[in-house]
């Protein structure tokens, strides 16, 4: 999630009808029905839905302080390559200048933007899935990992790594939170000691949860590769199944076993990596906690619009829950 100061600055331009002069200014780089862009959400990016004829599209843009044009360009190049390998994935729509990424200067800042066509299909909550669907979900992730191992595009080196994530955590955790600092030190040392091989480490999606997947019969179409970075493949399995592990990791859970069974139809995942899922979930909680702390950068006495206090309350509740989870871990 972006810093709240950035969100507040840009979203202040959204009117009661969901229109934004900033979004309209950026969208001028693409063909669209004038005046059709409407606010969808702000999280890691600003997202607007718009139309062109009878088709629906999404404009996604990020402040230059949050993501660079080079990073976004690397993501778009990867998406086009994954699509060329026969996987169902959202791909960028070229601008009027024939570019996947446009960088636009406005009075609210400099933004890098992309446009995607709306994906077809349906979405499910995790409680709605049956065993066969868990297996399809796992098989899709296994096939994606097997495919990504082959990627050698010129922008591959632009993608971030687990070390960048650890640096974000280190910079975000307050110095006086000694227990959380100890958890960071433990997990950083654990990661540094993990072996790196061609079959256990490489580019991962980073957020393969159900809200980034559309079911097209027995095929899963994927979106949101902006967290794609270099990690161990087991990380993606744990991060994808976070909602299944809300009350702790049960390695005998039938849904988990179905997911792993599907994964192994396309890629290796040995039992040692499965057994490490509880540690990966500790890492997921630490990363989420640090990202939320980074987000909370508004001054205490800052005047804010009416929608901000409720968002702050929700974020503070998440921070409390993640911190409680981190503090419940035995020392040592």
N, C-alpha and C positions, 0 to 999 in steps of 0.2 A: 504494500500500500504506500502511496506517495505521502510526503509530508503534508500535514494539515494546512500549513501556511500556503503551500502551492495550491491545494484544493480550494481553499477559501478565496484566494486571489482570482482564480480563473472562474470558479463557479458563481462568483458574484455577478458575472455578466449574463447569467441565465435568467430569463424573465419568467413570469407566471405561466406562460404557454410552453415552456421548455426550450425556447429558442435562445441562441447565443450569437452575438455578433462575432465572437472569436471563432466559434465553430464555422459560421458562415464564411468568414474571411479565409480560413484554412481550406474549406471545402471548395472554394473557388478554383483550386488546382485540379478538380475532377469534374467530369460531366455529372449533373444532378438536376433534379427538379428544384428550381429556386424556391427558397423558403420552406423546404420540406424537412430540414434537419431538426431533430428533437433530442433533447438530453435523455440518455439512457442510464448512465452511471459514472461515478468517479471512484476509482480504487487504485490500482497500479497505474492505470491510464485513464484519460478522459474518453468516453465512448458516446457517440451520437448515432441514432438511426436515421436514415434518409431514404428517399426513393429516386429512381430514375425510370420513368415510364411506369410499368407495372411491376418492377423489380425492387426488392428491398436490399439495402446495403448498410454497412456500418463504417463510420469514420472513427478511427482510433488515433489519438495523439498524446504525446508526452512532453512535459517541460524539459528543456535542455539540461536542467540541473538534476533530473531524475534518470533520463536515459539518453544516450548519444545517438546521433543519426547513424553512426557506424554500427552500433549494436543492433539497432532496428533493421538496418540493411542486411546484416548477417542473418538475422532471424528470417527475413523475407527470402533471401537466397536459399536458406535451408528448407523453408516451406515449399518452394518451387521444386527443389530437388527431391524431397520426400514424395511429392505428388507425382513426379516423373518415375518414381519407383513403384507406382501402382497403389499407393495407400491413399485412403480418403482423408483429405486434409484441406482446411481453408487456405486459399492462396490469394495474394494481393491483386488488386485491380490497378492497372497502370494509370498514372495521371495523364493529364492533357499533354504533358511533356514527355510521356513514355517512361516515367520513372515509377518504381515501386514506393519509394520514400520521398516525401517533399518536406523541406525545412522552410517554415514560414515565420517571418518576424511580424509581431503584432505589438500593440501598446501594452499588452499584458505579459509579454515575454516572447521567447523564441521556442517554437514547437516543431517536433518532427512527427509527421503524420503518415498514416497508411489507410487504405480503404479495402474492405473485404465484402464479398457477396454473402448474403445470409445463407447459412448451412441449412439443408433440408433434413428432416428427421424429427424424432421425438426424444425427450429427455426423461430420465427416471431418478427418483430418490433411491438411496441405497436400500431402504426397507422394502422397495417394490421389486427388487431383483430376485430371480430364482437362481438355482445352482448353475443352470446352463448359461445364464447371462453373466454370472461371475466368471465362468470359464471363457466366454467370448471376450470379456473385459481384459482378463489376464493374457489371453492369446494375442490381443491387439497390442498390448504393451510389449510383450515378448517379441512380436514381429517388428515393432517400431525400433526396439533396441538392436535387433539383428540387422535392421536396415541402416540405422545410424552408424553402426560400426564401419560401414563402407564409405561414409561421407568423407570426402577429401577436398571440399570446396575451398576456394581461396580465402573465404571469410571465416573458416572454422576456428582459427586462432583468436578471433575477436570474442568468442563466447567466454563467459566468466567460468571460474572453477570454484570448487569447494573452499579453497583458500580465501577467495573474495568474500564468500558468505561468512566465514569465520572472522574475517577482519571487520565486517559489518557488526557482528555480535560483540566483538571486543570493544568497538567504539561506542556501542549503544548501552551496554550494561553499566549502571552506576557503580562507582568504585566501592561504595559502602554496602553493596549487596554481596556479602562475602560467600554465602551459600551458592548463589547463582554463579558467581565468579568461579567457585570450585567446580561446579558442574561444567562450565565452559572449559576449564583447564583439563578436566578428565576427558571430555569428548574430543577436544583438540588433539590430545595425546593419542587417544584411541584411533582417530582418523589418520594421524600421521604414521601410525604403525601398520595400517592395513596394506596388504600387498596390492599392487596395481598390475593387472594383466589385461590382455586383449579381450578376454571374455567376462571380466567382472567390472570393467571401468570404461567410461566413455561418455558421449553426449546423452543426456537424459531429457525427458520432457520437463520434469520439475513440478508439474501440477496436474497430474493425470486423473483428477477427480471427476466425478460424473457431471459436474456443471460445465466442464470443458469438452463434453462428448455428446454427439447426437447419434441416436440409433437409427440406422437405415436397414430395416429387416435384421439380418445377422451381421451387418457391417457397422463398425463404429467410425464415424467421421470426427476428426480432431481439430481443435482450435487452441488458441492462447499458448504459443510456444515462447512467450517472452521470458519465462523462467528457465528456458533450455540452457544447460551449462554442463560442465564436466564433473561427474560424480561417479560413485559406484552404483551399479544398476540396482542393487538392493534398496538404495535410497528411494528410487522411483516407486518401487512396490510399496514401501512403507508410507510414503507421502500420498500415494493414490488411495490407500485404504484407511486414511486417518479417521473417517467417520465410523468405520467398522471397529476401530480400536479406541473409541471414546472412553470406554470403561476399562481399558487395559488390553494388552495383547494376549489372546488365547491362540496358541499355535495349533490347537486341535479344532479350531472353529471350522465347520464344514464350508462356509463361504470362502474363507481364506484358502482352504485346501483346493476348492474348485478354481479359484483365481490362479494359484500356483500351477495346478494341473494344466490349465490353459496356457499359461506363460511358457511352460516347458515344451509345448508343441513347436515353439519357434526358437527358443533360446535356453541356454543352460542356467540353472539356478540351484546350486548344491545346498544340502541341508544345513551347512554351516551358515550360509547367508540367510536362510530362513530363520535359523535360531537367533540371529542377530537383530531380528525385527524389533524386539523391545528396546534395544539401544538406539536404533534408527528413530523410533518414536520419541525417545528422550531428546534426540537431536532436533526432530521436527518441532517439538514444543519449545525448545530453546530458541530456534530460529524465529518462530512465530512471535515469541515474547520480545525478542530484540527488534524485530520489524515494527511491532506496535509501539515500542518505546521511541524508536526513530521517528515514527509518524507524529507523535505528540509534541509538536514544537511551537504551539501557540503560547503567547504570554498569558499569565494568570488573569490579568486585568484587561485583556484585549476585548474590545467591543466586537461582537459577532452576530451574524444573522440568526433568525429564529430556529433554523434547522440544525445549527451547530451543537447546542447543548445536548440534544438527544443523541447525536452521533458521539459526542464526547463520553456520555454516560455508557453507551454500548461498548466503546473501545476500552474505557476504564474497567468495565466488568470483565472483558476478555483478558485484559492485562492481569487483573486480580486472579482469574482462574488459572492462567498459565503460570503465574508466579507460585500459586498454591501447589500446582502439580510439580514444579521444579523443587520446591522446598520439601515436598513429601519424599523425595528420593533419599535413601540412606547415604550418609557420607562414607567415602572410601570405596 
